[in-house]
Amino acid sequence: MDERAALALIGRELPAAGDDCAVVGEQVLTTDMLHERTDFPDGTTRYTAGWRAVGASLSDVAAMGAAATAAVAVYAAPAFEAGDLRAFVDGASEVCAAVGAEYVGGDLDDHEEFTVATTALGRTDDPVLRDGAAPGEAVCVTGTLGRSAAALRLFGTDDVRANDLFRFEPRVAAGRALATHATAMMDSSDGLARSLHQLSEASDCGFDVEYDAVPVDSAVRAVADDGEDEREMALHFGEDFELVFATPDPEAAAAASPVPVARVGTVTDAGVRMDGEPLPDRGYTHGA
């Protein structure tokens, strides 16, 4: 059973599952697990690992249009090194501070592979779910896409630049600003293409998007082998943690957002298409 089949099974067993966070009263709650083998390439600093691991969970909070309040992490490694621990905690604390949340600790464990499990909490009385998109609305994304894919190409040759690209700012402020404009929203951790398919399934709709409208990060164009390679990095690699959302008023949404917003297409009745052709449902898969 692959990850998507496992998630589908859980969704059938737990009807409340399926959005970026669970909604518990006025709180939203999410948890993630990252492994050295699949998530932290050689050259990733412990500071970046702390920032990125906690940031991934904070990004889920952002996708719900919630205010981030706190995060915790489990730090597991073959051995505990004082410098590594301090760097990890610094990264985790500073990504929380960047979005107005607090890093409040967690747990330590022995493990054969460096592994981090994170949990983040947020608060909202009106969460944005994935199931509200309607035909005729605009579909938009925040920021730029492909940063993590570009970082992966740079690890081993320019670790300083790669670590910089790997440390993203969770879009909590943007999520809060967009909450009153978005009818459906999620983060792009699995890539734009897969995010569109997930929103399509949740909202029982389709999307027509244009590649030329996709905000590809300049770092991608600097490392891509050709145009096809660029498309793969921008659309399918994932791990960018931007927001993908539908809105009836893209101009108002863009004006409200503290970060750039690009309209990439339109919500339709069915099908996910790019430049008139079916867009493959392919993206980041945990454990791949």
N, C-alpha and C positions, 0 to 999 in steps of 0.2 A: 504494500500500500504506500503510494507516494504522499507527499505533504498535502496536496490538494484533495486527494481522496480522504485523508485523515480529517482534514478540516470540514469536509462535507459531512462525514460521519458525526463529528462533534456537533455541527450545526443542526443535524436531525435530532440529536439527543438533547440539545440545549437550545430551545427556541430563542432565548434572549441573546445568544451569540451571533456574531456576524458583522458587527461594526468595529471600528478601530479600538474602542474601549467598551467595557461593560458599564451600564448606567445603573447606579445604586442610589436611589433618591436623587439628591442634588449633587452627587459625586460621580465622577467617572474614574475607572480603574483599568489599568492595563499592565501586562507583564511580557517580557521578552527574554530570550536566551541567545547569547552569542558565544561562539567557540573560536579558539585560535586557528584551527585548521581551515575553517570556512569564512571567518569574518575579520580576522586580524592578520593581514599579510606580514611577512618578514619585513621589519623596518618600522612597524607600527609602535609608537611609544606607549608606555602605560598611561601617560597623560591623555593621549588621543583615545586610547581604549576606554578610559573612564568617561571622557566627554561623549564619545560616540555611542557607547552602550546605554548610558542614561539618556542621551539625546534621542535615541530611537524610541524609547518609551514616552518621552515628553512630546515627540512628534505625533504619537497616537492621541494624546490629550489635545494637541492643537487641532487635529482633524475633527474633533467633536465640537470645536468652537468654545472650549472650556478654558478657564484660567488654571494654570498649573500651580499646585500647592506644594507638593513634596515628592521625593523619590528615595528609594533604597536600592541596594545592590548586594548580591551574593558574589564574592570574589573567591574563585577557586583556582588553585595552582599547585604544581608539584612541590614548590617551596615558597616560603614567604621572605621576600627581600624588602628591607626597610625603604630603600629608594623607590622601588616599584610601587609599593603600597601608598607611599606619600604622593607619588605622581598620579596614581589612579584616583585617589581621593580628591586631589586638586582638580583634575579634569572633571570629575563628576560634580564637584561643588560649583565649579565655575560655569558649567553649562546650565545648572539649575539657576544660578544667580542671573545668568543672561536672560532668563525668561521669567524672573520674579518668583521662582520656587526655591525650596530649600532641600539640600541633600542631608538626610538625617541618619545615614548609617546603613546597616545591613547585617551580613554574616560572612564568616570566613570558613573555607573548607579545603581539605586536601583533595587534589584531583590530578590525574595523569596529564591533563591538557588544560592550559589556561582557559577558563570558562567564566562567563559573567551572566548572571540572571538579574534583571532589573524590573522594578515595579514603580509606576508613577501614578500619582493621584491628581485629580483636577476637580474643579467645581463649576457647575452651570445649572441654571434652572430651565434651559431650553437647548438641549444638545442637538447638533446637526447630525442626522443619520445619513445612510447611503441610499435610502429608498425614495427620495422626494423629487428626483429629476423628472421634468416633463418635456415632451416634444415642443420645439420652438425656442427653448432656452439656449443660452450660450454655455459652452463648456470651456473652462479656463484653468490655467495653472499659475502658481506663484513661482518667482525666481527663475532659475535655469536648471536644465537637466543634463546629466552626464558627468557631474563632478566626481562621483565615486568611481565610475568606470575609468575616467582619466587618471585618478589617483592610483588605481591598480596598475596602470601601465607605467607609472613613474616610480613605484616602490622598487628599490634596488638600484636605481640610477640617480634619483633625486628625492631622497626620503624626506627632506625638509618640506619641499613643495607637496609631496604626496600626503604627508600628515596634515598640512594646512588644508588641503582639499577634503580630507576625510573628516575634519571638524566642521560640521554644519551647525547653523543656529536653528533650533526647532522653531517652526513658524507659529508659536503660541500667540504672539501679538497679532499676526495676520489672521489666524483662526478666529480670534475674538472679534476683530473688526469685520470679518466676512460673515460671521454667524447670522447677522440680520439680513444678509443678501443671498446666501447660499441655500439652495433647496436640497442639495445632497453634497457630501464632501467626504474625502478620505485622503490619506497621505500616499505618496508615490513610492513607498519602500519596495514594492515589487516591480516597479517600472511603469511608465505611462501606459503602454499597451495593455498590460494586465490590469492596471487600475481602471481603465475604461471598460474592460470586459466585466470587472467586478461591479462597477457602478451600473452597467447595463443590466446585469442579472438582478441586482438588488432593486433597481427602479423599474424593471420591465420596460426598458427603452433601448434605443440605439444611439450611435454617435457617428457623425460625419466630421472628420478632422482633416487638416491640411498640414503636411510636413513643414512647409515653409513658414508656418505660423508658430511652430514649436520653438521655444526659447532654448536653443542648444548652448551650453556653456562654452566659453572661448577656450577653456582647457581641453575640451574634446577635439576641437578643430586643430589644436596644436599637436595632438598625438595620434589622431586617426590616420589609418593607412590610406583610406579613400572615402568616397561618399557613402558607400554601403556600410563600411565600418563605422562611420559617424552615426548613421541611422541606428545601427545595432546598439551602440553605446547610449544614445539619447533616448531610445524608445523601449528597449528590452532589458538592459542590464539592471536597472533599479538601484535601490539603496541611496536615493537622492533626498528623500524625506521632504519633498515639496508638497503642497496641497493641490489636489485636483478637485474641482467643484463645478456644479451647475448653478446658473443664476439667470433670472429673467432680465436683469439689468447689469450687464457687464461693465458699463461705464461707471455706474455708482459703486460697484464692487471695487473697481480699480482705484477710484478716488478715495475710498475708505481704507484701502490696504496700505500698511506701512512699507511694504516691499512691492516690487513690480509684479503686475498681473498681466498675463497674455491670454487673449482669447484664441483658442486653437481650433474651435469648431462649433457645431450645433447639435443639440439633442434631437434625435429623430425617433420614429416609431420602433424601429428594430434594426439590428445589425450594427457592427462596429467596423467602419470603413475609413481608410486614409487615402486621400487623393483618388477617391472613386473605387478603390480596391479593398477587399477584406483585409483587416489588420489582424495578423496572427495573435492569438492569445498566448503569448510567450513572455516570461519575465523571470525575476529572481526566484529561485527555489531553495529553501533551507536544506542544507545537507548535500547539495549538488556539487 
